[in-house]
Amino acid sequence: MINPYTEYYINQAGTGLTAFEGIQYQRGHGFFGDFWSNYLKPLGKYLGKKALGTVANIGTEIIDGENVVQTLKSNLKKAGREVYDDGVERTKKFIQTGKGRRKRRIKKTQNN
């Protein structure tokens, strides 16, 4: 007499082995998923906010009647400096300071 659940478990395992085989390729996380969520997505949000503010400043200055080319140059230089300064400040957080763990001194004994 064959167990009625045997066919179900053979199909679940895939090859008929008793161990669970699982899916062949993992989906959702990995190098590119982590790279996107940890680095590219926050960078895109930051640059998007900075670009939106810069475009708003350029628009208000053009509406006020200032020179378009001069306004573009000055605002883009200002935005570039701000992005650079923010990047430098951000990297300063990751610079390691200190000397690490101190080594234990081994006391030397004098042999007579």
VONU-605625 format. One record per residue: x, y, z of N, C-alpha, C, CB in turn; residue in one letter; residue number from 1. Coordinates in Angstrom, 1 decimal, padded with zeros to 4 digits. Glycine has a CB too. Example, Ala and Ser with C-alpha at 12.3 -4.5 7.8 and 13.67 -1.06 7.14 Angstrom:
// residues 2
    n.x    n.y    n.z   ca.x   ca.y   ca.z    c.x    c.y    c.z   cb.x   cb.y   cb.z r   k
  013.2 -005.7  007.8  012.3 -004.5  007.8  013.2 -003.3  007.8  011.3 -004.5  009.0 A   1
  012.8 -002.2  007.1  013.7 -001.1  007.1  012.9  000.0  007.9  014.1 -000.6  005.7 S   2
END
This chain:
// residues 112
    n.x    n.y    n.z   ca.x   ca.y   ca.z    c.x    c.y    c.z   cb.x   cb.y   cb.z r   k
  000.8 -001.2  000.0  000.0  000.0  000.0  000.9  001.2  000.0 -001.0  000.0  001.2 M   1
  000.6  002.2 -000.9  001.4  003.4 -001.1  000.8  004.5 -000.2  001.5  003.8 -002.6 I   2
  001.6  005.2  000.5  001.2  006.4  001.3  000.6  007.4  000.3  002.3  007.0  002.2 N   3
 -000.6  008.0  000.6 -001.2  009.0 -000.3 -000.4  010.3 -000.4 -002.6  009.2  000.1 P   4
  000.4  010.5  000.6  001.1  011.8  000.6  002.4  011.7  000.0  001.3  012.3  002.1 Y   5
  002.9  010.5 -000.4  004.2  010.3 -001.0  004.3  011.1 -002.3  004.5  008.9 -001.2 T   6
  003.3  011.0 -003.2  003.4  011.7 -004.5  003.5  013.2 -004.3  002.2  011.3 -005.3 E   7
  002.7  013.7 -003.3  002.7  015.2 -003.0  004.1  015.6 -002.6  001.7  015.5 -001.9 Y   8
  004.8  014.9 -001.7  006.1  015.3 -001.2  007.2  015.1 -002.3  006.4  014.5  000.0 Y   9
  007.0  014.1 -003.2  007.9  013.9 -004.3  007.9  015.1 -005.2  007.7  012.6 -005.0 I  10
  006.6  015.6 -005.5  006.5  016.7 -006.4  007.0  018.0 -005.7  005.0  016.9 -006.8 N  11
  006.8  018.1 -004.4  007.3  019.3 -003.7  008.8  019.4 -003.7  006.8  019.3 -002.2 Q  12
  009.5  018.2 -003.5  010.9  018.2 -003.5  011.5  018.3 -004.9  011.4  016.9 -002.8 A  13
  010.8  017.9 -005.9  011.2  018.1 -007.2  011.9  016.8 -007.8  012.1  019.2 -007.3 G  14
  012.9  016.3 -007.1  013.6  015.2 -007.7  013.3  013.9 -007.0  015.1  015.4 -007.5 T  15
  012.4  013.9 -006.0  012.1  012.7 -005.3  013.0  012.4 -004.1  012.2  011.6 -006.2 G  16
  013.9  013.3 -003.8  014.8  013.2 -002.7  014.0  013.6 -001.4  016.1  014.0 -002.8 L  17
  014.4  013.1 -000.3  013.7  013.4  000.9  013.9  014.8  001.5  014.0  012.4  002.0 T  18
  015.0  015.4  001.1  015.3  016.8  001.6  014.6  017.8  000.7  016.8  017.1  001.5 A  19
  014.2  018.9  001.3  013.6  020.0  000.5  014.6  020.7 -000.4  012.9  021.0  001.5 F  20
  014.2  020.9 -001.6  015.1  021.4 -002.6  015.0  023.0 -002.7  014.8  020.8 -003.9 E  21
  013.8  023.5 -002.6  013.6  024.9 -002.7  013.7  025.5 -004.1  014.7  025.6 -001.9 G  22
  013.6  026.8 -004.3  013.6  027.4 -005.6  015.1  027.5 -006.1  013.0  028.7 -005.6 I  23
  015.3  027.5 -007.4  016.6  027.5 -007.9  017.3  028.8 -007.8  016.6  027.1 -009.4 Q  24
  016.7  029.9 -008.0  017.3  031.2 -007.8  016.5  032.1 -006.8  017.3  032.0 -009.2 Y  25
  017.3  032.7 -006.0  016.6  033.6 -004.9  016.3  034.9 -005.6  017.6  033.8 -003.7 Q  26
  015.1  035.5 -005.2  014.7  036.7 -005.8  014.5  037.7 -004.7  013.4  036.5 -006.6 R  27
  014.7  039.0 -005.0  014.3  040.1 -004.1  015.5  040.7 -003.5  013.4  039.6 -003.1 G  28
  016.4  040.0 -002.9  017.6  040.6 -002.3  018.8  040.0 -002.9  017.6  040.3 -000.8 H  29
  019.9  040.7 -002.7  021.2  040.3 -003.3  022.0  041.6 -003.5  021.0  039.6 -004.6 G  30
  023.0  041.5 -004.3  024.0  042.6 -004.4  023.2  043.8 -005.0  025.1  042.2 -005.3 F  31
  022.5  043.6 -006.1  021.9  044.8 -006.8  020.7  045.3 -006.0  021.5  044.4 -008.2 F  32
  020.0  044.5 -005.4  018.9  044.9 -004.6  019.4  045.7 -003.4  018.0  043.8 -004.1 G  33
  020.4  045.3 -002.7  021.0  046.0 -001.6  021.6  047.3 -002.0  022.0  045.1 -000.9 D  34
  022.3  047.2 -003.2  023.0  048.4 -003.7  021.9  049.5 -004.0  023.8  048.1 -005.0 F  35
  020.8  049.1 -004.6  019.8  050.0 -005.0  019.2  050.6 -003.7  018.7  049.3 -005.8 W  36
  018.8  049.8 -002.7  018.1  050.3 -001.6  019.0  051.1 -000.6  017.4  049.2 -000.9 S  37
  020.3  050.7 -000.6  021.1  051.4  000.4  021.9  052.6 -000.1  022.1  050.4  000.9 N  38
  022.1  052.6 -001.5  022.9  053.7 -002.0  022.2  054.5 -003.1  024.2  053.1 -002.6 Y  39
  021.7  053.9 -004.1  021.2  054.6 -005.2  019.8  055.3 -004.9  021.0  053.7 -006.4 L  40
  019.0  054.7 -004.2  017.7  055.3 -003.8  017.8  056.5 -002.9  016.8  054.2 -003.1 K  41
  018.6  056.4 -001.8  018.8  057.6 -001.0  019.5  058.8 -001.8  019.6  057.3  000.2 P  42
  020.5  058.4 -002.6  021.2  059.4 -003.4  020.2  060.1 -004.4  022.4  058.7 -004.2 L  43
  019.4  059.3 -005.0  018.4  059.8 -005.9  017.4  060.8 -005.2  017.6  058.7 -006.6 G  44
  017.0  060.4 -004.0  016.1  061.3 -003.3  016.8  062.6 -002.9  015.6  060.6 -002.0 K  45
  018.0  062.5 -002.5  018.8  063.7 -002.1  019.0  064.6 -003.3  020.1  063.3 -001.5 Y  46
  019.4  064.0 -004.4  019.7  064.9 -005.6  018.4  065.4 -006.2  020.4  064.0 -006.7 L  47
  017.3  064.7 -006.1  016.0  065.1 -006.6  015.5  066.3 -005.8  015.0  064.0 -006.5 G  48
  015.7  066.3 -004.4  015.2  067.4 -003.6  016.1  068.6 -003.9  015.3  067.0 -002.1 K  49
  017.4  068.4 -004.0  018.3  069.5 -004.3  018.0  070.1 -005.7  019.8  069.0 -004.2 K  50
  017.7  069.3 -006.7  017.4  069.8 -008.0  016.1  070.5 -008.0  017.4  068.6 -009.0 A  51
  015.2  070.1 -007.3  013.9  070.7 -007.2  014.0  072.1 -006.6  012.8  069.9 -006.4 L  52
  014.8  072.2 -005.5  015.0  073.5 -004.9  015.8  074.5 -005.8  015.7  073.3 -003.6 G  53
  016.8  073.9 -006.5  017.6  074.8 -007.4  016.7  075.3 -008.6  018.8  074.0 -008.0 T  54
  015.9  074.4 -009.1  015.0  074.8 -010.2  014.0  075.9 -009.7  014.2  073.6 -010.8 V  55
  013.5  075.8 -008.5  012.6  076.8 -008.0  013.3  078.1 -007.8  012.0  076.3 -006.6 A  56
  014.5  078.1 -007.3  015.3  079.3 -007.2  015.6  080.0 -008.5  016.6  079.1 -006.5 N  57
  015.9  079.2 -009.5  016.1  079.7 -010.8  014.9  080.3 -011.4  016.7  078.6 -011.8 I  58
  013.8  079.6 -011.2  012.5  080.2 -011.7  012.1  081.5 -011.1  011.4  079.2 -011.5 G  59
  012.3  081.6 -009.8  011.9  082.9 -009.1  012.8  084.0 -009.5  011.9  082.7 -007.6 T  60
  014.1  083.7 -009.7  015.0  084.8 -010.2  014.7  085.2 -011.6  016.4  084.3 -010.0 E  61
  014.3  084.3 -012.5  014.0  084.6 -013.8  012.7  085.5 -013.9  013.8  083.4 -014.7 I  62
  011.7  085.1 -013.0  010.5  085.8 -013.0  010.7  087.2 -012.4  009.5  085.1 -012.1 I  63
  011.7  087.4 -011.5  012.0  088.7 -011.0  012.7  089.6 -012.0  012.9  088.6 -009.8 D  64
  013.1  089.0 -013.2  013.7  089.8 -014.2  015.2  089.7 -014.3  013.3  091.2 -014.1 G  65
  015.9  088.8 -013.7  017.3  088.7 -013.8  017.7  088.0 -015.1  017.9  088.1 -012.5 E  66
  019.0  088.1 -015.4  019.6  087.5 -016.6  019.5  086.0 -016.5  021.0  088.0 -016.9 N  67
  019.0  085.3 -017.5  018.8  083.8 -017.5  020.1  083.1 -017.4  018.0  083.4 -018.7 V  68
  021.1  083.4 -018.2  022.3  082.7 -018.2  023.1  082.9 -016.9  023.2  083.2 -019.4 V  69
  023.1  084.1 -016.5  023.8  084.4 -015.2  023.1  083.7 -014.0  023.9  086.0 -015.0 Q  70
  021.8  083.7 -014.0  021.1  083.0 -013.0  021.4  081.5 -013.0  019.6  083.3 -013.1 T  71
  021.4  080.9 -014.2  021.7  079.5 -014.3  023.1  079.2 -013.7  021.5  079.0 -015.7 L  72
  024.1  080.0 -014.2  025.4  079.7 -013.7  025.6  079.8 -012.2  026.4  080.7 -014.4 K  73
  025.0  080.9 -011.7  025.2  081.1 -010.2  024.5  080.1 -009.4  024.7  082.5 -009.8 S  74
  023.3  079.7 -009.8  022.5  078.7 -009.0  023.1  077.3 -009.1  021.1  078.7 -009.4 N  75
  023.6  077.0 -010.3  024.1  075.6 -010.5  025.5  075.5 -009.8  024.3  075.3 -012.0 L  76
  026.3  076.6 -009.8  027.5  076.6 -009.0  027.2  076.4 -007.5  028.3  077.8 -009.3 K  77
  026.2  077.2 -007.0  025.9  077.1 -005.6  025.4  075.7 -005.2  024.8  078.2 -005.3 K  78
  024.5  075.1 -006.1  024.0  073.8 -005.8  025.1  072.8 -005.8  022.9  073.4 -006.8 A  79
  026.1  072.9 -006.8  027.2  072.0 -006.8  028.1  072.1 -005.6  028.0  072.3 -008.1 G  80
  028.3  073.3 -005.1  029.1  073.5 -003.9  028.4  072.8 -002.7  029.3  074.9 -003.6 R  81
  027.1  073.0 -002.6  026.3  072.4 -001.5  026.3  070.9 -001.5  024.8  072.9 -001.5 E  82
  026.2  070.3 -002.7  026.3  068.9 -002.8  027.7  068.4 -002.4  025.9  068.4 -004.3 V  83
  028.7  069.1 -002.9  030.1  068.7 -002.5  030.3  068.8 -001.0  031.1  069.6 -003.3 Y  84
  029.8  069.9 -000.4  030.0  070.1  001.0  029.3  069.0  001.8  029.6  071.5  001.4 D  85
  028.0  068.7  001.4  027.3  067.7  002.1  027.9  066.3  001.9  025.8  067.6  001.5 D  86
  028.5  066.0  000.8  029.2  064.8  000.6  030.5  064.7  001.5  029.7  064.6 -000.9 G  87
  031.2  065.8  001.6  032.4  065.8  002.5  031.9  065.6  003.9  033.1  067.1  002.3 V  88
  030.9  066.2  004.4  030.4  066.0  005.7  029.9  064.6  006.0  029.2  067.0  006.0 E  89
  029.3  064.0  005.0  028.8  062.7  005.1  030.0  061.7  005.2  027.9  062.3  003.9 R  90
  031.0  061.9  004.4  032.2  061.0  004.5  032.9  061.2  005.8  033.1  061.2  003.3 T  91
  032.9  062.3  006.4  033.6  062.5  007.7  033.0  061.6  008.8  033.5  064.0  008.1 K  92
  031.7  061.3  008.6  031.1  060.4  009.6  031.7  059.0  009.6  029.6  060.4  009.4 K  93
  032.2  058.6  008.4  032.6  057.2  008.3  034.1  057.1  008.5  032.3  056.7  006.9 F  94
  034.8  058.2  008.7  036.3  058.1  008.9  036.5  057.6  010.4  036.9  059.5  008.7 I  95
  037.3  056.6  010.5  037.5  056.1  011.8  038.5  056.9  012.6  038.1  054.6  011.7 Q  96
  038.2  057.1  013.8  039.1  057.9  014.7  039.4  057.0  015.9  038.5  059.2  015.2 T  97
  040.5  057.3  016.6  040.9  056.5  017.7  042.0  055.6  017.4  039.7  055.8  018.3 G  98
  042.4  054.9  018.4  043.5  054.0  018.2  043.2  052.5  018.3  044.6  054.3  019.2 K  99
  041.9  052.2  018.5  041.5  050.8  018.6  041.7  050.3  020.0  042.3  050.0  017.6 G 100
  041.6  049.0  020.1  041.8  048.4  021.4  043.3  048.4  021.8  041.3  046.9  021.4 R 101
  043.5  048.6  023.0  044.8  048.7  023.6  045.3  047.3  023.8  044.9  049.5  024.9 R 102
  046.6  047.1  023.5  047.2  045.7  023.7  047.6  045.6  025.2  048.4  045.5  022.8 K 103
  047.4  044.4  025.7  047.8  044.1  027.0  049.3  044.0  027.1  047.2  042.8  027.6 R 104
  049.9  044.6  028.0  051.4  044.5  028.2  051.7  043.2  028.9  051.9  045.7  028.9 R 105
  052.6  042.5  028.4  053.1  041.3  029.1  054.2  041.6  030.0  053.5  040.1  028.1 I 106
  054.1  041.3  031.3  055.1  041.6  032.2  056.3  040.6  032.0  054.6  041.6  033.7 K 107
  057.5  041.1  031.9  058.6  040.3  031.7  059.1  039.9  033.1  059.7  041.0  030.9 K 108
  059.4  038.6  033.3  060.0  038.2  034.5  061.5  038.0  034.4  059.3  036.8  035.0 T 109
  062.2  038.3  035.4  063.7  038.2  035.3  064.1  036.8  035.8  064.3  039.3  036.2 Q 110
  064.9  036.2  035.0  065.4  034.9  035.3  066.7  035.0  036.1  065.5  034.0  034.1 N 111
  066.8  034.4  037.2  068.1  034.5  038.0  068.9  033.3  037.8  067.8  034.7  039.5 N 112
END
